[in-house]
Structures are given as C-alpha cells and as structure tokens.
Amino acid sequence: MKKILNLLTSVEESFLFRFGKRTWQLISVLAILSFVFALVLYVYNTIPSSREEVSISKMEFDKNEIDTDFDESNNVDACTNVEYKNALDELIKMMPGAEWMNLGDSITKTDYTYEEREMYDPYWDQYYTDYVRVPYTYKTFNRNENAIPNILDDIFNAKAIDSASFCQKIKVVNFVKEFISLSDQKEATRLLKYQFKSYLEYSNRLRMDQLADISGLFQAIYGHKPKFKDPNDEDDDWHSYSAFLGICRSDSLITDNFEVAKSGVQGLVAKGVKDKDVKFYISRMILSSGLKLDDISKANQEFFDSPDYKLTDKNAMETYNKYISLFSQKVALAEERLEEKELERAFEKENYMIFGTISFVSILSIASILILYSIRNILKEKE
C-alpha cells in the first residue's frame, strides 16, 4: 500500500503538480469561482424576461411615430412659441395678399322652434292641442374660411396637434411655405385651401426632404421647377407634382429612390426618348416599385446601358414595363431560392453540431481511457 501511495505521489508530482500544488489549488479556486459565476448567470437568464412598459407620449402621438428607445424622459417638445411665431411671420411675408386678420364675425341668425299651444275649434266647439312654429334669433360666429389662420387650425385639428405642440405646428407651416413658394401668389390662398390642405391633413409620412426631391425630379423631367396656378387645368404642374406627392404619402421613400428615378430619366434621354409623359410614367414606376433599392438600381442600370433595348417615344413604356415585370419575377425566384438555401444550411448546421458534440464526447472518452491505461502501465512498472 505504501508503494502504491508513493507511486501516486510520484505520478502526481511528475504530471499533475509539476507547477506546484499551490498553483493548481489557485487554478481550482478560479475554476470554482468561474463555475459559480456561470451558474448565477444561468439561473439569472432562466428568469422570464418582462416586456418593456408600453405607453404613448404626447410627442409620439403628435408625430405619429413611436420612440424606439422606450425612454420617456426625452419625449419633450423642444420648440417654443417664439419659434412658431417666427415661422408664421415668414409665411405671412410669402402671402402678403392673403387674409390674416379677419378670422370671422358674430352674426344674427333666425331659426324656428315648435311650441305646444291649446287651440279652439269652433266647428266642433272643443279645444285641442297643437304645435305652432315660433321663430327665434341667436348670435353665432361666422368663420372666415379664407383666413389663413383658420385653414392652419383645420390642419392642426385634423392631425390632432394641440396648441402646445409647437414643433409639429412649425413642421406644418414649413410644408405650407414650400408649397406656397411654388405657387402663383394670386392663387396662393385658393391653392392652400383646396389643394395643399388635404395633403397636409392626411399625410403622415411626408417629409420636407421629399418635397425637395420631388422638385428635383420634376425639373429633370420637364426642364423647369414646378409652378402651380390652376389645378383644374390639365396642363398645370400640380397634376404631375401631386402624383409624386401621393407616392410619398403612402410610401417611405428616401433621396436614393429619387436619384434612381432621375437616372432613369437620364437613361431615357440618352436612348432618344423625348416625350415628357413617358419620362413621368417611368419615373413613377421606379418610385412606386416594390423592388428593393439595390434591385431597382441594378435593373435600371442594366436596362438603360444595354444596347439590346431600342427605345422610342411609342414603345418605351411598354418595353420598360415588360423588362421590370420580368426582373421582378426573377428577384422573387432568387429570394425563394435564397430562403431554401438558408433552411438547408440551418438543417446542415444542426447536423454538424450534433456530429461535433458526439466527436467531442468521443475524444474525452478516449482520452480518459488512455489516461487510465497510462496509470495502469505506470503501476505495473513500479511493481
């Protein structure tokens, strides 16, 4: 027995404790601490996570956009009434002929009510109850629908912007300023009341940068900046401009989308297409395309750079429409195959993980057996 103990001690000091017992004791302590730390984290991560507390701040409501950081402390309207008045003063200078002071007046109106009266019928010699129409007058406020402050209030109310949400009010005024800058000054009030107002009331995705992008694309198509005068006229710039506005109102477009549309217009010009309606149609197709930005950019580049497609004013729309339709079908097929590949790779990944786990366990088992054989051989040699 003593020999066996001496042998084990020799093996320990030759193989296990060649760096000293204290060192291995320290490593053991560190290993135990690591195990405890991992165990604590494991237990902590087994606790079910609670969902973030959900609430909608006034600023989120006014902007019609949620705050993704869930931090309500920064949901404070940073704009002031002074800044709003400054923006309003700039609009007043742009519309000097508009009505700003006369918001309406109190007027007297006449209405009728019906009062119960007891009436006498001499023919039947009896009394009966009847209702008599009686006029009465009252005062009411007759709102001036052409006053710019009243029109702005209609927009604020439609968008649920209260009087203290100065940032949102400034945003609306800035939109109005941009529209008015493109309008005939004599028609500014009418255009604001009957054309711009409805877009501002119901467009929540429209951004200021999109207005600049629309104007740039419009100029690329028609060779001049848009100018609004009479929307009832089919040749008025409002028809084409509002069509782009409609796309922006329903889709969240970025400047890159408009750059692709511009490059499409330039490609048409390079191909000899002169018809402005064709340029307008194809630029709208590009903006409203369901393709991703990279895909529509690649489609346009290949289409307009290829010498295989001969375009004229008559066949350009049909040819481009056919090409984009085929390109979209191929993109859908590529996406479908990509999804199949990802599923296949996920399945293979799981199989390889199982195979790797079995291999690792096998290595540990074999290593344990070899260690046992080594100890056995050492014991035999010492006998």
Secondary structure, 3 states (H helix, E strand, C coil): CHHHHHHHHHHHHHHHCCCCHHHHHHHHHHHHHHHHHHHHHHHHHHCCCCCCCCCCCHHHHHHCCCCCCCCHHHCCCCCCHHHHHHHHHHHHHHCCCCECCCCEEEEEEEEEEEEEEEEEECCCCEEEEEEEEEEEEEEEEEECCCEHHHHHHHHHHHCCCCCCCHHHHHHHHHHHHHHHHCECHHHHHHHHHHHHHHHHHHCCCCCHHHHHHHHHHHHHHHCCCCCECCCCCCCCHHHHHHHHHHHHHHCCCCHHHHHHHHHHHHHHHHCCCCCHHHHHHHHHHHHCCCCCHHHHHHHHHHHHHCCCCCCCCCCHHHHHHHHHHHHHHHHHHHHHHHHHHHHHHHHHHHHHHHHHHHHHHHHHHHHHHHHHHHHHHHHHHHC
